[in-house]
Amino acid sequence: MSERIAVVGVGRMGANMARRLAESGYSVTAVFDSRPAVAAELARELGCQSPDTLAGVTAVADIVLTVVSDDRAMDQIFSKKKGDSLLSGAKSRIFINCATVSPAIHNEVQKRARKAGAESLEACMASSITQARNGTLYLMVGGDRKVFERVEPVLKALSDGGKLLRYIGPTGTAAQVKALVNMVMNINTAGLAEGLGLGAALGLDLKALMEVFSQTGANSRVLVTDGEDMVNREHSCFFSAAHAAKDSGIALALARKARLKTPLAAAAYGQYRRMVSAGLGELDKSGVAELTFKGRGAKARRRKASRR
C-alpha cells in the first residue's frame, strides 16, 4: 500500500472516506477543503498535511479523491486557467472524482487531466455518511478500464472489499447511472411523503400504514430509510433536499438531451426546489414531507413563531 492518497472536499463524506482509507493501511498524506479550519482539524486527527493550495495537494499524492458539491466546484479545482489547480504538477497522478456531478464535467475533467499527463475516473457513490465511515459505499466507476484496475484496491477498501464496487463503462456512464439512481430515489421519496401525508389527513394509523406499504407494491428502500423520519419530523441531514434538487436537475438535463419526457422526475424536482425556496434545503430529503403533511411547512413554522 505504497500509494500516497489525498482527499479534496472533506465534509462528512470526504472526511469519513479519508478515515476509512487510513484505517485500511493506506498512507493518507493530505486533506483539503474550501474551509481550511475543517481540513486542518481532520489533518491533526489523521496525522497528515492540510496544504494551503490544490497544487500542494497534488505534490504530495499519487491518487487524489475529490468530493465536491457541483459542476462549478469541479471546474474550479481542475481549473485549466492560470492559478491554483489540482492539475499543477499532475503528471502520473490519478484523480478519482466521487461527487454527483454531470457526465459532461467528468468528460471535461478527463480531457484536462490527460493533457496534464494524468488520469481521471468517476467513482459515483450511491450511499451515505455512515457507509463512508464503515467502508461499505456502493461505488459505480466510469473511465478507462486499465486505470480502474490500477486503483481497484483503493476502491475496494471503500466498498466492502469490492462487493459493492461496479465498473460501469467509459467516462460519463457512471455519472449517468448515478443521476438515474437519484432521480428514481427522489421520485420514491416524494411519493412516499404524499402517501403518508394523505394517510395522516385521513386519520389513519401511520405505523400500520407503513407496515402495509412494506408488504405490498408500495414498498421501497426509502420507506425503510425515511418513513419514520417523515412521521416523526426527524430530518437530520444525510442527503439534503438541496442536493436532491441538484441531482434531479442533472437527470432532467439528460432527459431533455435524449428528447424524453419525464413528468414524475420533473414533479419531484419541483418539490425539492420548493423546499430550497422555502429555506428548507438543508433538511434531509425526508423533509419533503413538510410540504405534504397538513399543518407543516415554512408557512406553518412562521405562524408558530409569530405566536410566541
C-alpha positions, 0 to 999 in steps of 0.5 A, a space after each residue: 500500500 505504497 500509494 500516497 492518497 489525498 482527499 479534496 472536499 472533506 465534509 462528512 463524506 470526504 472526511 469519513 472516506 479519508 478515515 476509512 482509507 487510513 484505517 485500511 493501511 493506506 498512507 493518507 498524506 493530505 486533506 483539503 477543503 474550501 474551509 481550511 479550519 475543517 481540513 486542518 482539524 481532520 489533518 491533526 486527527 489523521 496525522 497528515 498535511 492540510 496544504 494551503 493550495 490544490 497544487 500542494 495537494 497534488 505534490 504530495 499524492 499519487 491518487 487524489 479523491 475529490 468530493 465536491 458539491 457541483 459542476 462549478 466546484 469541479 471546474 474550479 479545482 481542475 481549473 485549466 486557467 492560470 492559478 491554483 489547480 489540482 492539475 499543477 504538477 499532475 503528471 502520473 497522478 490519478 484523480 478519482 472524482 466521487 461527487 454527483 456531478 454531470 457526465 459532461 464535467 467528468 468528460 471535461 475533467 478527463 480531457 484536462 487531466 490527460 493533457 496534464 499527463 494524468 488520469 481521471 475516473 468517476 467513482 459515483 457513490 450511491 450511499 451515505 455518511 455512515 457507509 463512508 465511515 464503515 467502508 461499505 459505499 456502493 461505488 459505480 466507476 466510469 473511465 478507462 478500464 486499465 486505470 480502474 484496475 490500477 486503483 481497484 484496491 483503493 476502491 475496494 477498501 471503500 466498498 466492502 472489499 469490492 462487493 459493492 464496487 461496479 465498473 460501469 463503462 467509459 467516462 460519463 456512464 457512471 455519472 449517468 447511472 448515478 443521476 438515474 439512481 437519484 432521480 428514481 430515489 427522489 421520485 420514491 421519496 416524494 411519493 412516499 411523503 404524499 402517501 403518508 401525508 394523505 394517510 395522516 389527513 385521513 386519520 389513519 394509523 401511520 405505523 400500520 400504514 407503513 407496515 402495509 406499504 412494506 408488504 405490498 407494491 408500495 414498498 421501497 428502500 426509502 420507506 425503510 430509510 425515511 418513513 419514520 423520519 417523515 412521521 416523526 419530523 426527524 430530518 437530520 441531514 444525510 442527503 439534503 433536499 438541496 442536493 436532491 434538487 441538484 441531482 434531479 436537475 442533472 437527470 432532467 438535463 439528460 432527459 431533455 438531451 435524449 428528447 424524453 419526457 419525464 413528468 414524475 422526475 420533473 414533479 419531484 424536482 419541483 418539490 425539492 426546489 420548493 423546499 430550497 425556496 422555502 429555506 428548507 434545503 438543508 433538511 434531509 430529503 425526508 423533509 419533503 414531507 413538510 410540504 405534504 403533511 397538513 399543518 407543516 411547512 415554512 408557512 406553518 413554522 412562521 405562524 408558530 413563531 409569530 405566536 410566541 
